Amino acid sequence: MQGEYPRFPILMICCHCVTEDKTAEQNIYNTEIDDRFDFDPEECNVVNGKWVFNSSIKPLYSDRTCPYLDMQVSCVKNGRPDSDYRHWEWQPEDCTLPRFNPELALKKLRNKRLLFVGDSLQRGQWQSFVCMVESIIPEDKKHLKRGRSHTVFKAKEYNASIEFYWAPFLIESNSDLQIIGDPKKRILKVDSIEKHAKHWGAVDIIVFNTYVWWMSGIRLKTLWGSFANGADGFEELDTPIAYRIGLKTWANWIDSTINPNRTRVFFTTMSPTHTKSIDWGNKDGIKCFNETKPVTKKKHWGSGSDKKMMSVVSDVMKKMKVPVTFLNITQISEYRIDAHASVYTEAGGKVLTEEERADPLRHADCIHWCLPGVPDTWNQIFLAHL
């Protein structure tokens, strides 16, 4: 019969042996058989995984192509010479995290408002999201309106808006718009949120964060009632206690105001800071300065992520009536000591001078992330949840 193998039993047995040997040999080298399943937020724990270097990955934007990035996070424009930090992708152990698809993101946001609320790290996540979708929108079909606390990007064809609202503590403080540089002079109005929250209504998807502004290392001045009570009206509280009271005020507002059938609520967990190089075993390092590779040690946890604060968040949220989805970015970001703005940033509206760059101990920013960069992965996880 045409195409049938000739009947050579001895040869067949030998061929079979060779095939088996080759397969066994291949299996020695191909130990990572990919048995991960498609992403399911109920089933997949995104936190467990590793950063894999992939030079073929091109970010969806750059700080030269996206016009909406702050100078603070535009590292390449500010002179950063290396680019490997843009080519690491997060690979969960159990599932496949879908790539960020700008068209899919905009379709999911059709006729909707997406609002990011929080501090400058949340602003970074918002800028990342806007930059990842804006390149596929024609110039005359998009618009950005900047405000002091509320900035709105509109994708007109989709009737979608992607917004950011500045509220670094979520609750009200005397350092919201007129920022007070000295943490000792900041006062938190822990029982008051309405001044900010009145801008959060009629939103379809809302993503909150608040962490780094609480971490001043000093007891926090907290106030109930009115700022009219003045300097004598406050009480000093330990950070986790003040944080719990502030988050409860936020949670009460969510539970009493948000209709979960209309609005989905997300909370981005704390973004780690990398200011102590001893945390990852670099005794001679200066903060995150000159780091070019992620930490590879599994479950690495540094001093820039406070577990007490994390437990406050989870305690408060498990008592809420309205469901809140965590975007659990802390552990995955802990490894990325290489991806901060470091000395390729600005201070007081000006890019750091050569002299300032030469003094990383004073000037390296190991809190904010270069864009494109790690916040793109946060948004990849966020879109997968949507």
DRENSEVO-633756 format. One line per 3 residues: number of its first residue (from 0); for each residue x, y, z of C-alpha. Coordinates in Angstrom, 3 decimals, decimal comma, padded with zeros to 6 digits, always signed. Example, Ala and Ser with C-alpha at 12.3 -4.5 7.8 and 13.67 -1.06 7.14 Angstrom:
<pts>
0 = +012,300 -004,500 +007,800 | +013,670 -001,060 +007,140;
</pts>
This chain:
<pts>
0 = +000,000 +000,000 +000,000 | +001,414 +003,381 -000,968 | +002,883 +005,262 +001,988;
3 = +002,942 +002,132 +004,212 | +006,209 +001,424 +006,060 | +008,055 -001,748 +004,917;
6 = +007,837 -004,553 +007,446 | +011,339 -004,683 +009,007 | +010,699 -005,828 +012,579;
9 = +014,321 -005,548 +013,756 | +014,736 -002,071 +012,299 | +011,386 -001,012 +013,699;
12 = +012,456 -002,067 +017,185 | +015,749 -000,169 +016,851 | +014,013 +002,952 +015,486;
15 = +011,663 +002,771 +018,429 | +014,654 +002,622 +020,793 | +016,283 +005,605 +019,144;
18 = +013,006 +007,575 +019,328 | +012,597 +006,709 +023,005 | +016,201 +007,662 +023,753;
21 = +015,817 +010,965 +021,907 | +012,588 +011,748 +023,720 | +014,239 +010,979 +027,042;
24 = +017,182 +013,169 +026,074 | +014,850 +016,030 +025,042 | +012,979 +015,732 +028,321;
27 = +016,201 +016,226 +030,271 | +016,622 +019,617 +028,619 | +012,959 +020,479 +028,269;
30 = +012,163 +020,213 +031,975 | +009,742 +023,133 +031,888 | +006,714 +021,637 +030,183;
33 = +004,144 +024,408 +030,261 | +001,072 +023,013 +032,001 | -000,288 +026,415 +033,022;
36 = -003,981 +027,069 +032,421 | -005,666 +030,129 +030,932 | -005,997 +032,988 +033,414;
39 = -008,954 +032,663 +035,787 | -008,925 +035,204 +038,648 | -010,718 +032,724 +040,919;
42 = -008,194 +029,959 +040,277 | -004,868 +031,642 +039,587 | -002,688 +033,110 +042,302;
45 = -000,760 +035,678 +040,249 | +001,611 +036,328 +043,167 | +003,425 +033,003 +042,683;
48 = +005,714 +033,206 +039,684 | +008,904 +034,691 +038,296 | +010,169 +037,474 +036,035;
51 = +011,365 +036,072 +032,698 | +013,610 +038,104 +030,397 | +012,222 +038,344 +026,873;
54 = +014,192 +040,615 +024,550 | +011,577 +040,216 +021,808 | +008,945 +042,015 +023,890;
57 = +008,501 +045,599 +022,831 | +006,604 +047,859 +025,231 | +003,387 +049,284 +023,756;
60 = +004,756 +052,817 +024,177 | +007,867 +054,713 +025,184 | +008,451 +057,927 +027,101;
63 = +009,157 +059,538 +023,733 | +005,968 +058,324 +022,006 | +003,399 +058,802 +024,798;
66 = +002,727 +062,506 +025,390 | +001,021 +061,995 +028,767 | +003,954 +060,837 +030,914;
69 = +005,316 +062,948 +033,763 | +008,997 +063,862 +033,680 | +009,345 +062,047 +037,021;
72 = +008,921 +058,621 +035,337 | +010,374 +059,334 +031,861 | +013,669 +057,593 +032,602;
75 = +014,998 +057,149 +029,049 | +014,223 +060,761 +028,183 | +016,019 +061,719 +031,404;
78 = +019,173 +059,869 +030,325 | +018,844 +056,293 +031,593 | +021,353 +054,350 +029,421;
81 = +020,161 +050,732 +029,953 | +016,877 +049,296 +028,695 | +016,727 +045,672 +029,930;
84 = +014,274 +046,656 +032,690 | +011,612 +047,097 +029,968 | +011,898 +043,511 +028,710;
87 = +011,028 +041,406 +031,753 | +007,610 +039,753 +031,811 | +005,835 +038,317 +034,813;
90 = +005,061 +034,614 +034,458 | +002,721 +033,137 +037,090 | +003,418 +029,518 +038,059;
93 = -000,117 +028,230 +037,633 | -001,610 +030,142 +034,727 | -000,856 +032,173 +031,629;
96 = -001,270 +035,899 +032,124 | -002,682 +037,339 +028,878 | -000,722 +040,152 +027,251;
99 = -002,234 +043,617 +027,513 | -004,450 +044,112 +024,455 | -005,231 +047,840 +023,907;
102 = -008,208 +047,152 +021,652 | -009,737 +044,711 +024,135 | -009,171 +047,213 +026,965;
105 = -011,008 +049,962 +025,074 | -013,866 +047,615 +024,128 | -014,290 +046,690 +027,800;
108 = -014,402 +050,413 +028,636 | -016,933 +051,344 +025,943 | -019,476 +053,802 +027,423;
111 = -017,737 +053,557 +030,804 | -015,722 +055,634 +033,265 | -012,577 +054,110 +034,762;
114 = -011,139 +056,108 +037,670 | -007,796 +055,603 +039,446 | -007,710 +057,238 +042,901;
117 = -004,677 +057,655 +045,142 | -001,106 +058,897 +045,219 | +001,695 +059,381 +042,659;
120 = +002,185 +055,596 +042,340 | -001,467 +055,306 +041,388 | -000,933 +058,177 +038,968;
123 = +001,870 +056,061 +037,456 | -000,549 +053,154 +037,024 | -003,074 +055,516 +035,389;
126 = -000,428 +056,960 +033,032 | +000,694 +053,444 +032,124 | -002,896 +052,455 +031,269;
129 = -003,498 +055,584 +029,180 | -000,179 +055,177 +027,327 | -000,898 +051,514 +026,543;
132 = -004,229 +052,333 +024,863 | -003,726 +055,803 +023,378 | -001,452 +054,786 +020,496;
135 = -004,269 +052,931 +018,704 | -006,624 +055,935 +018,951 | -006,499 +058,497 +016,096;
138 = -005,213 +061,920 +017,151 | -008,577 +063,652 +016,716 | -010,424 +060,961 +018,684;
141 = -008,641 +061,434 +022,033 | -008,372 +064,258 +024,498 | -006,716 +064,890 +027,883;
144 = -007,929 +067,510 +030,321 | -005,575 +068,074 +033,248 | -006,857 +069,411 +036,561;
147 = -005,137 +070,038 +039,882 | -006,649 +066,966 +041,479 | -008,765 +065,399 +038,703;
150 = -007,398 +064,581 +035,225 | -009,530 +062,987 +032,484 | -008,420 +061,156 +029,324;
153 = -011,213 +060,573 +026,811 | -011,345 +057,997 +024,012 | -014,138 +059,588 +021,997;
156 = -014,951 +056,711 +019,610 | -015,531 +054,416 +022,582 | -017,235 +057,060 +024,720;
159 = -014,790 +055,937 +027,407 | -012,896 +057,949 +029,989 | -009,790 +056,914 +031,941;
162 = -009,386 +059,281 +034,870 | -007,057 +059,986 +037,777 | -008,022 +061,664 +041,044;
165 = -005,279 +062,787 +043,441 | -005,987 +061,784 +047,066 | -002,758 +060,382 +048,562;
168 = -004,389 +059,350 +051,860 | -007,884 +058,773 +050,336 | -009,203 +060,630 +053,397;
171 = -008,795 +064,406 +053,698 | -005,573 +066,005 +054,941 | -004,026 +069,471 +055,113;
174 = -001,445 +068,277 +052,549 | -003,691 +067,216 +049,661 | -003,210 +070,035 +047,147;
177 = -000,917 +072,450 +048,966 | +001,623 +069,708 +049,624 | +003,463 +070,076 +052,927;
180 = +006,988 +068,689 +052,539 | +007,591 +068,205 +056,263 | +005,605 +065,115 +057,404;
183 = +005,624 +066,484 +060,992 | +003,353 +069,328 +059,872 | +000,823 +067,129 +058,073;
186 = -002,531 +066,519 +059,747 | -004,919 +063,771 +058,637 | -008,656 +064,250 +058,966;
189 = -009,298 +060,556 +059,506 | -013,099 +060,738 +059,692 | -013,570 +062,870 +056,575;
192 = -013,614 +061,710 +052,958 | -016,525 +063,544 +051,338 | -014,432 +066,417 +049,993;
195 = -012,674 +063,897 +047,719 | -015,383 +061,271 +047,371 | -017,944 +063,643 +045,848;
198 = -015,809 +063,384 +042,676 | -015,988 +059,566 +042,593 | -019,696 +059,048 +041,936;
201 = -021,223 +057,587 +038,752 | -018,033 +055,668 +037,949 | -018,155 +052,158 +036,469;
204 = -014,716 +050,906 +037,556 | -012,705 +052,490 +040,355 | -009,147 +051,544 +041,415;
207 = -007,814 +052,821 +044,761 | -004,440 +052,800 +046,470 | -002,906 +054,443 +049,526;
210 = +000,273 +053,463 +051,334 | +003,509 +055,339 +050,816 | +002,283 +058,700 +052,175;
213 = +001,452 +057,056 +055,503 | +004,998 +055,732 +055,890 | +006,793 +058,797 +057,255;
216 = +008,355 +056,860 +060,120 | +006,774 +059,162 +062,698 | +003,527 +059,070 +064,655;
219 = +000,783 +060,629 +062,553 | -001,168 +063,714 +063,577 | -004,821 +062,803 +063,240;
222 = -007,899 +064,927 +063,629 | -011,620 +064,366 +064,027 | -014,022 +067,092 +062,999;
225 = -012,843 +070,390 +061,598 | -009,423 +071,862 +060,811 | -010,797 +074,921 +062,591;
228 = -009,749 +073,193 +065,831 | -006,237 +074,156 +064,766 | -002,953 +072,799 +065,989;
231 = -004,350 +071,768 +069,375 | -007,148 +069,592 +067,995 | -005,092 +066,639 +066,795;
234 = -003,979 +063,397 +068,403 | -000,789 +061,510 +067,507 | -001,305 +057,864 +066,546;
237 = +000,953 +054,997 +065,480 | +000,850 +054,515 +061,711 | -001,098 +051,204 +061,555;
240 = -003,776 +052,614 +063,918 | -004,215 +055,830 +061,924 | -004,210 +053,779 +058,695;
243 = -006,958 +051,494 +060,033 | -009,172 +054,449 +061,031 | -008,635 +056,160 +057,662;
246 = -009,358 +052,966 +055,721 | -012,518 +052,353 +057,776 | -013,746 +055,828 +056,816;
249 = -013,078 +054,917 +053,179 | -014,739 +051,477 +053,562 | -017,849 +053,021 +055,165;
252 = -018,136 +055,436 +052,244 | -017,845 +052,546 +049,740 | -020,442 +050,429 +051,596;
255 = -022,917 +053,282 +051,975 | -022,499 +054,813 +048,496 | -021,351 +052,296 +045,879;
258 = -023,864 +050,075 +044,108 | -021,905 +046,870 +043,332 | -024,282 +046,098 +040,441;
261 = -023,151 +049,319 +038,780 | -019,532 +049,809 +039,943 | -016,582 +047,438 +040,300;
264 = -014,110 +048,358 +043,033 | -010,390 +047,451 +042,952 | -007,590 +048,144 +045,423;
267 = -003,928 +048,131 +044,340 | -001,827 +046,760 +047,203 | +001,247 +048,623 +048,369;
270 = +004,032 +049,339 +045,936 | +007,351 +048,406 +047,593 | +010,147 +050,907 +048,068;
273 = +013,751 +049,785 +047,597 | +015,850 +052,148 +049,684 | +018,011 +049,586 +051,554;
276 = +020,295 +047,588 +049,252 | +021,208 +045,333 +052,186 | +017,651 +043,907 +051,822;
279 = +018,714 +042,087 +048,645 | +022,265 +041,344 +049,796 | +024,108 +044,195 +048,072;
282 = +026,142 +045,455 +051,032 | +028,008 +048,035 +048,930 | +024,949 +049,271 +047,032;
285 = +023,354 +052,700 +047,346 | +019,580 +052,194 +047,518 | +018,324 +050,990 +044,080;
288 = +020,987 +052,982 +042,215 | +022,705 +051,100 +039,347 | +020,635 +047,933 +039,825;
291 = +020,002 +046,358 +036,407 | +018,438 +042,959 +037,186 | +015,517 +041,789 +039,346;
294 = +016,080 +039,843 +042,562 | +015,823 +036,120 +041,741 | +015,429 +034,796 +045,294;
297 = +011,925 +033,356 +045,567 | +009,512 +035,171 +047,911 | +012,039 +037,974 +048,419;
300 = +010,602 +040,513 +050,850 | +012,316 +043,755 +051,767 | +011,881 +046,373 +054,457;
303 = +010,017 +048,636 +052,005 | +006,825 +046,562 +052,295 | +005,134 +046,635 +055,684;
306 = +003,216 +043,454 +056,516 | +001,378 +045,166 +059,398 | -000,054 +047,671 +056,935;
309 = -001,026 +044,863 +054,552 | -002,896 +043,061 +057,313 | -004,792 +046,289 +058,127;
312 = -005,985 +046,434 +054,503 | -007,128 +042,823 +054,467 | -008,828 +043,127 +057,922;
315 = -010,816 +046,185 +056,879 | -011,812 +044,812 +053,491 | -013,015 +041,423 +054,621;
318 = -015,660 +043,191 +056,745 | -016,995 +045,236 +053,809 | -020,366 +044,565 +052,174;
321 = -019,288 +045,766 +048,722 | -016,804 +043,320 +047,156 | -013,334 +044,749 +046,531;
324 = -010,901 +042,988 +044,159 | -007,260 +043,164 +045,209 | -004,671 +043,880 +042,549;
327 = -001,958 +042,147 +044,526 | +001,169 +043,739 +043,083 | +003,410 +043,869 +046,174;
330 = +005,262 +040,556 +045,936 | +005,781 +040,713 +042,161 | +007,121 +044,280 +042,436;
333 = +009,424 +043,378 +045,355 | +011,786 +041,622 +042,940 | +012,112 +044,670 +040,649;
336 = +014,927 +046,620 +042,278 | +016,105 +047,448 +038,738 | +013,019 +049,313 +037,541;
339 = +012,803 +052,466 +039,670 | +013,388 +055,994 +038,389 | +016,585 +056,165 +040,509;
342 = +018,631 +059,198 +039,378 | +016,856 +059,432 +035,999 | +014,097 +061,603 +037,362;
345 = +013,285 +065,200 +038,274 | +013,184 +067,346 +041,360 | +011,218 +070,572 +041,590;
348 = +010,198 +070,335 +037,920 | +013,779 +069,981 +036,616 | +015,661 +066,876 +035,481;
351 = +018,462 +066,039 +037,936 | +021,795 +067,635 +037,063 | +024,986 +065,582 +036,581;
354 = +026,064 +066,746 +040,031 | +022,813 +065,548 +041,617 | +023,013 +062,217 +039,773;
357 = +026,480 +061,714 +041,208 | +024,914 +061,742 +044,704 | +022,419 +058,830 +044,587;
360 = +022,267 +058,581 +048,366 | +020,404 +061,908 +048,398 | +018,758 +061,910 +044,992;
363 = +017,962 +058,345 +043,806 | +014,179 +057,848 +043,702 | +013,579 +054,220 +044,701;
366 = +009,825 +054,694 +045,167 | +008,537 +055,614 +041,696 | +008,839 +053,334 +038,666;
369 = +010,193 +054,109 +035,192 | +007,550 +054,012 +032,463 | +007,235 +051,902 +030,468;
372 = +007,938 +049,400 +033,209 | +006,504 +047,555 +036,207 | +003,117 +049,403 +036,347;
375 = +002,411 +048,019 +032,841 | +002,373 +044,562 +034,447 | -000,007 +045,810 +037,161;
378 = -002,350 +046,885 +034,375 | -001,889 +043,567 +032,588 | -003,171 +041,874 +035,778;
381 = -005,936 +044,484 +036,109 | -007,171 +043,955 +032,531 | -007,102 +040,175 +033,040;
384 = -009,462 +040,713 +036,018 | -011,790 +042,848 +033,901;
</pts>
